[in-house]
Amino acid sequence: MPDTAPPAPPMLTRRVEGIQAWTREQLAVADWRLPVPPDAIAELHGLVASLRADPLPTPLLEPGMFDLPACRALMARAKEITDKGVGVVILDRLPLDAWSEQEGIAVYWLLASMVARPVAQKWAAQPGWGQMIYSVTDLGRPPGQGVKVDVTNHELTFHTDNSSNHTAPEYVSLLCLRPALAGGISKVASCYTLHNLMLERHPRLLPRLYRPVLFDRQREHAEGDPETLANPIFEWDGANLSIRLSVGRILKGYEVAGVPIDPEGKAAIEALMAVQEDASVWLDFLFERGQVQILNNHFLGHLRTSFTDGPTPDTKRHLIRLWLRNAGRRSFRG
């Protein structure tokens, strides 16, 4: 009988050198932190004055409505860092104390929109604009039974955002309205660096990460659609390596499907998670008020450590998240 096995997917088989395959010791602060220059700040104050005189709901704002040359230059540099540099940039920082909270979010929306379009972050439509502008803060409930870990103070595991969807965001952006009282350290790692280590330490298991695994879709899909989605963890298109990962969603995917994960797949994922325990692969930082983080969700994984909030609502850690993507539609499925 003819061999009907699917062809092996394209695989990166060499070690990658260069800035995208960075380790912590190779990075300088200037590689990933980008000061917001005075001329851009002046433009933003003028923008806020314009919005006060002629307000519009934030999701209807588009960069082309305003003359912001210094901001455009700043965000072009930010996009270059996320696409061709280390994969993450911190804009340092917006003068939030001069504006209302909603004005600060409007400024942030416009700056992020210069990188790519904001897209929906929830499947189901919600009142207002909740699915486009996502509030990240501890809701005071334990994770599970519909409560995602990102709205608790529990530590997040290494992941890429929306890994269980058809079209993941190209970029994940966060604005810090308030940091935690303690903890809440952000950590990012490059898939190129992790891939180099897998190639070095676990070459026999690496090919399995290029073949599909099941992801639980967390019920964010149309009625009657499959509850799981099969995607590889690593993909190589001949020029760019990408990663799609959330161990929790993978394990839940197999549970929902009612099938065990294959032994080789389980061993390969465990090896990848062991590799990411190497402290040299991580860049970590404390997110401060007014700073904006933009990271490339295709080649960086990230996590956030557990944290402690202050005692009152106005001392709780509060971030605003945007998902940015030019590919596909603006809907959640993309």
Backbone torsions as a table, in degrees:
resi	resn	phi	psi	omega
1	MET	NA	145.3	179.1
2	PRO	-68.2	152.1	178.7
3	ASP	-73.6	118.2	-178.3
4	THR	-104.5	8.4	179.2
5	ALA	-65.0	138.9	179.8
6	PRO	-63.9	148.8	178.8
7	PRO	-63.9	150.0	178.1
8	ALA	-65.0	137.8	179.6
9	PRO	-68.3	156.3	175.6
10	PRO	-56.8	138.8	-175.5
11	MET	-136.9	136.6	173.5
12	LEU	-76.1	120.5	-173.4
13	THR	-115.7	7.9	-179.7
14	ARG	-122.8	159.1	174.6
15	ARG	-70.9	139.2	179.1
16	VAL	-100.7	133.0	175.3
17	GLU	-111.8	167.4	176.7
18	GLY	108.6	179.5	-169.3
19	ILE	-64.6	-30.5	-178.1
20	GLN	-73.3	-21.0	177.3
21	ALA	-101.2	49.4	-173.3
22	TRP	-76.8	157.1	164.6
23	THR	-119.7	164.0	-174.6
24	ARG	-54.2	-44.1	-174.3
25	GLU	-69.3	-17.1	-179.5
26	GLN	-84.3	-13.2	-172.3
27	LEU	-94.7	140.2	167.7
28	ALA	-104.1	156.5	-179.0
29	VAL	-56.5	-36.8	-178.9
30	ALA	-64.9	-16.1	178.5
31	ASP	-71.7	-23.0	-173.7
32	TRP	-135.9	-10.2	177.1
33	ARG	-108.1	128.0	-173.7
34	LEU	-122.9	108.7	178.2
35	PRO	-63.3	140.9	173.0
36	VAL	-83.0	113.5	-171.8
37	PRO	-72.3	160.3	-177.6
38	PRO	-57.0	-37.5	-178.6
39	ASP	-68.2	-32.0	175.5
40	ALA	-70.5	-40.6	177.1
41	ILE	-60.6	-42.5	179.0
42	ALA	-61.3	-41.4	177.3
43	GLU	-62.3	-39.1	-178.1
44	LEU	-69.3	-36.6	174.5
45	HIS	-62.6	-40.0	176.9
46	GLY	-65.6	-37.2	177.1
47	LEU	-61.7	-46.7	-179.8
48	VAL	-62.6	-40.4	176.7
49	ALA	-60.5	-39.4	178.2
50	SER	-64.8	-41.7	180.0
51	LEU	-68.7	-30.8	176.5
52	ARG	-67.6	-35.8	-178.8
53	ALA	-80.1	-27.6	-174.3
54	ASP	-145.3	73.0	-171.4
55	PRO	-70.3	155.5	177.9
56	LEU	-152.1	142.9	177.5
57	PRO	-54.7	138.2	-173.0
58	THR	-52.3	-46.5	-177.2
59	PRO	-66.3	-9.0	175.8
60	LEU	-91.7	-5.9	-179.1
61	LEU	-78.3	136.8	177.6
62	GLU	-131.1	143.3	-177.6
63	PRO	-55.8	-32.8	-178.5
64	GLY	-65.2	-11.6	178.6
65	MET	-77.3	-12.4	-170.5
66	PHE	-132.6	151.2	177.5
67	ASP	-93.4	101.1	-173.2
68	LEU	-135.0	62.6	-174.4
69	PRO	-62.8	-40.1	-179.6
70	ALA	-67.5	-38.7	178.2
71	CYS	-67.5	-37.7	178.1
72	ARG	-63.5	-41.6	178.4
73	ALA	-64.6	-40.7	177.9
74	LEU	-60.7	-46.2	-176.0
75	MET	-75.4	-26.7	173.0
76	ALA	-64.6	-39.8	176.6
77	ARG	-67.7	-40.0	177.5
78	ALA	-61.0	-42.9	179.6
79	LYS	-65.5	-37.4	178.1
80	GLU	-62.1	-40.9	178.9
81	ILE	-65.4	-41.6	-177.8
82	THR	-73.3	-31.1	-177.5
83	ASP	-86.9	-41.9	-170.5
84	LYS	-121.5	-4.4	179.7
85	GLY	-108.2	-134.8	-174.6
86	VAL	-74.3	-14.2	176.1
87	GLY	98.7	-10.5	178.5
88	VAL	-139.3	144.3	176.6
89	VAL	-137.0	142.1	172.9
90	ILE	-112.8	117.5	173.8
91	LEU	-83.0	124.3	-172.2
92	ASP	-125.5	100.9	-6.4
93	ARG	-154.2	174.0	179.0
94	LEU	-89.2	140.7	-179.0
95	PRO	-80.7	70.4	-173.0
96	LEU	-62.5	-27.7	-177.9
97	ASP	-65.8	-18.4	-179.3
98	ALA	-85.7	-10.0	-174.0
99	TRP	-128.2	165.1	170.7
100	SER	-73.1	166.0	179.6
101	GLU	-59.5	-44.6	-179.1
102	GLN	-66.8	-34.2	175.8
103	GLU	-65.5	-40.2	177.0
104	GLY	-62.9	-39.9	178.6
105	ILE	-66.9	-37.7	178.3
106	ALA	-63.8	-42.5	177.0
107	VAL	-61.1	-46.6	179.7
108	TYR	-59.8	-45.5	178.6
109	TRP	-55.4	-45.8	-177.7
110	LEU	-68.1	-41.7	177.9
111	LEU	-63.2	-46.7	179.8
112	ALA	-62.8	-34.6	-179.6
113	SER	-66.5	-17.9	175.6
114	MET	-76.1	-15.3	176.1
115	VAL	-88.6	-49.3	176.1
116	ALA	-167.2	170.3	-177.8
117	ARG	-73.9	136.9	169.8
118	PRO	-66.0	141.8	-179.6
119	VAL	-129.2	167.7	-176.9
120	ALA	-64.7	141.6	-179.2
121	GLN	-111.3	2.8	177.6
122	LYS	-135.9	151.1	177.6
123	TRP	-72.2	-53.5	-173.3
124	ALA	-82.3	142.5	175.6
125	ALA	-64.9	143.2	179.2
126	GLN	-124.4	157.5	175.0
127	PRO	-58.7	141.7	179.2
128	GLY	73.3	-141.1	-173.5
129	TRP	-117.9	25.2	-173.6
130	GLY	-59.5	-30.4	-176.6
131	GLN	-79.2	-14.6	179.6
132	MET	-96.0	-34.4	-177.4
133	ILE	-119.7	109.8	-168.5
134	TYR	-105.3	125.6	-178.9
135	SER	-90.8	123.0	-178.3
136	VAL	-107.7	104.5	179.8
137	THR	-156.7	158.2	-178.5
138	ASP	-73.8	120.1	179.6
139	LEU	-85.6	-2.5	176.2
140	GLY	82.5	14.0	178.4
141	ARG	-122.0	150.1	179.2
142	PRO	-70.9	153.3	178.4
143	PRO	-66.6	152.4	-178.4
144	GLY	112.6	160.9	179.3
145	GLN	51.8	49.9	176.0
146	GLY	91.5	-6.3	178.5
147	VAL	-99.2	113.4	-179.8
148	LYS	-77.0	151.7	-175.3
149	VAL	-64.3	-27.3	-176.7
150	ASP	-69.8	-13.1	174.5
151	VAL	-109.7	30.8	170.0
152	THR	-126.8	178.9	175.3
153	ASN	-100.2	13.8	178.4
154	HIS	-76.0	155.5	177.3
155	GLU	-67.2	137.2	173.1
156	LEU	-88.1	144.6	175.3
157	THR	-86.3	165.2	-179.9
158	PHE	-58.3	128.0	-175.1
159	HIS	-162.2	168.0	163.9
160	THR	-113.3	149.3	-175.8
161	ASP	-72.0	141.1	174.3
162	ASN	56.9	38.4	-176.5
163	SER	-64.6	-21.5	-175.6
164	SER	-94.9	10.8	-179.2
165	ASN	-104.1	166.7	178.5
166	HIS	-64.2	-46.6	-174.0
167	THR	-125.2	98.9	179.9
168	ALA	-73.4	154.4	176.1
169	PRO	-63.3	146.1	175.4
170	GLU	-71.9	-36.9	-177.5
171	TYR	-133.5	146.3	172.0
172	VAL	-115.8	126.4	-178.1
173	SER	-121.2	143.8	178.9
174	LEU	-135.8	136.8	170.9
175	LEU	-110.0	129.1	177.5
176	CYS	-90.1	108.8	171.6
177	LEU	-81.2	-41.2	177.0
178	ARG	-148.7	132.4	174.6
179	PRO	-80.7	170.3	175.5
180	ALA	-71.7	160.1	172.9
181	LEU	-64.9	-39.0	177.0
182	ALA	-153.1	145.0	178.2
183	GLY	81.2	-157.3	-177.7
184	GLY	72.2	36.8	180.0
185	ILE	-75.8	131.6	176.8
186	SER	-87.6	140.3	177.7
187	LYS	-134.4	137.7	177.7
188	VAL	-132.2	150.6	178.9
189	ALA	-144.5	145.4	-177.5
190	SER	-87.7	136.2	177.2
191	CYS	-66.6	-25.6	177.4
192	TYR	-65.9	-41.2	178.4
193	THR	-66.7	-44.6	178.5
194	LEU	-63.1	-39.8	179.2
195	HIS	-64.6	-41.2	176.3
196	ASN	-57.2	-43.0	-178.8
197	LEU	-70.5	-37.5	175.9
198	MET	-64.0	-40.4	179.3
199	LEU	-63.1	-35.7	-178.9
200	GLU	-78.3	-42.4	-170.1
201	ARG	-100.7	-29.2	-174.2
202	HIS	-138.0	55.2	-175.2
203	PRO	-61.9	-29.5	-178.9
204	ARG	-74.7	-25.6	-179.5
205	LEU	-90.4	-21.7	-175.0
206	LEU	-56.5	-43.9	-178.7
207	PRO	-57.1	-29.2	-179.6
208	ARG	-64.7	-28.2	-179.7
209	LEU	-73.6	-10.1	175.4
210	TYR	-91.7	-7.2	178.2
211	ARG	-102.9	154.0	-170.9
212	PRO	-62.1	147.4	166.5
213	VAL	-125.8	163.6	-178.3
214	LEU	-90.1	134.8	174.2
215	PHE	-115.8	133.8	172.3
216	ASP	-71.6	131.6	-177.7
217	ARG	-87.8	2.4	175.0
218	GLN	55.2	33.1	176.5
219	ARG	62.7	17.1	177.6
220	GLU	-96.7	73.0	-178.7
221	HIS	-163.3	167.6	179.9
222	ALA	-67.5	151.3	178.0
223	GLU	-59.0	131.8	-179.7
224	GLY	91.4	-12.9	176.7
225	ASP	-72.4	157.2	177.2
226	PRO	-57.6	143.0	-178.4
227	GLU	-81.7	-12.7	178.3
228	THR	-127.3	162.4	178.5
229	LEU	-134.0	134.3	-179.3
230	ALA	-98.4	120.3	178.9
231	ASN	-144.8	150.2	173.1
232	PRO	-75.3	160.2	175.6
233	ILE	-81.1	-45.9	174.7
234	PHE	-106.2	141.7	170.7
235	GLU	-135.2	140.8	-179.0
236	TRP	-131.0	121.3	-178.2
237	ASP	-101.7	13.0	-178.4
238	GLY	96.9	-16.4	179.3
239	ALA	-132.6	-33.6	-174.5
240	ASN	-130.7	139.2	174.7
241	LEU	-100.2	138.6	175.9
242	SER	-132.8	159.8	-178.9
243	ILE	-132.1	144.6	176.2
244	ARG	-136.6	115.1	-170.6
245	LEU	-152.9	134.9	164.1
246	SER	-160.5	102.3	-174.6
247	VAL	-58.9	-39.1	179.3
248	GLY	-60.3	-42.8	-179.1
249	ARG	-72.5	-30.2	176.8
250	ILE	-68.2	-48.9	179.6
251	LEU	-60.9	-41.5	177.9
252	LYS	-66.6	-33.6	178.9
253	GLY	-59.8	-44.8	178.8
254	TYR	-69.0	-34.7	177.3
255	GLU	-64.6	-45.2	179.9
256	VAL	-64.2	-40.1	-179.5
257	ALA	-73.1	-16.6	179.1
258	GLY	74.3	26.9	178.7
259	VAL	-130.6	149.9	177.0
260	PRO	-79.9	149.6	172.0
261	ILE	-70.7	141.7	-178.7
262	ASP	-65.0	147.5	-176.8
263	PRO	-56.2	-39.2	-179.8
264	GLU	-67.0	-39.8	177.6
265	GLY	-63.4	-43.5	178.4
266	LYS	-61.7	-44.3	-179.4
267	ALA	-66.2	-38.3	-179.5
268	ALA	-66.5	-41.8	179.0
269	ILE	-66.9	-41.8	177.8
270	GLU	-62.3	-38.1	178.2
271	ALA	-65.7	-41.8	178.4
272	LEU	-62.9	-41.9	179.8
273	MET	-68.4	-32.6	175.9
274	ALA	-68.2	-38.6	178.2
275	VAL	-62.0	-40.5	-177.5
276	GLN	-74.9	-3.9	172.7
277	GLU	-77.0	-13.5	178.5
278	ASP	-65.6	116.4	-175.3
279	ALA	-61.2	-23.0	-176.5
280	SER	-69.4	-17.6	-176.1
281	VAL	-86.2	-8.3	-171.4
282	TRP	-101.2	138.4	161.6
283	LEU	-105.3	125.7	179.6
284	ASP	-126.7	151.9	-177.5
285	PHE	-160.1	154.8	172.3
286	LEU	-92.3	127.8	-178.4
287	PHE	-81.5	127.2	-174.8
288	GLU	-113.7	157.2	-178.0
289	ARG	-54.1	131.7	177.7
290	GLY	89.7	-12.9	178.3
291	GLN	-79.7	148.5	177.3
292	VAL	-119.4	128.6	176.0
293	GLN	-106.5	133.0	171.7
294	ILE	-129.5	124.7	179.4
295	LEU	-129.1	150.6	177.8
296	ASN	-79.2	110.1	-174.9
297	ASN	-78.1	-5.1	178.5
298	HIS	-88.2	-31.8	-178.3
299	PHE	-125.2	4.7	172.7
300	LEU	-118.3	135.4	165.9
301	GLY	-98.7	160.1	-177.8
302	HIS	-151.3	164.6	172.5
303	LEU	-152.7	171.7	175.5
304	ARG	-137.5	133.8	-178.9
305	THR	-74.9	166.7	176.7
306	SER	-63.8	161.8	-176.2
307	PHE	-148.7	165.6	176.1
308	THR	-119.1	128.9	178.4
309	ASP	-88.6	164.4	169.9
310	GLY	-72.2	173.3	-171.4
311	PRO	-80.1	-13.0	-175.1
312	THR	-120.8	159.8	-179.1
313	PRO	-55.3	-35.2	-177.3
314	ASP	-82.7	6.5	173.5
315	THR	-118.4	11.5	178.8
316	LYS	-82.1	142.2	174.5
317	ARG	-58.3	132.4	-176.8
318	HIS	-147.3	116.5	176.5
319	LEU	-117.8	156.0	173.6
320	ILE	-116.4	122.3	-176.9
321	ARG	-105.5	138.7	169.9
322	LEU	-123.9	140.2	168.0
323	TRP	-101.9	133.1	-175.1
324	LEU	-120.2	133.4	-177.9
325	ARG	-163.0	128.9	174.5
326	ASN	-92.8	-21.3	-178.7
327	ALA	-75.6	146.3	174.6
328	GLY	68.9	-159.4	179.4
329	ARG	-91.8	172.0	-179.9
330	ARG	-83.0	-5.1	179.4
331	SER	-69.5	165.4	-178.3
332	PHE	-57.8	-45.0	-178.5
333	ARG	-68.7	-31.4	177.3
334	GLY	81.7	NA	NA
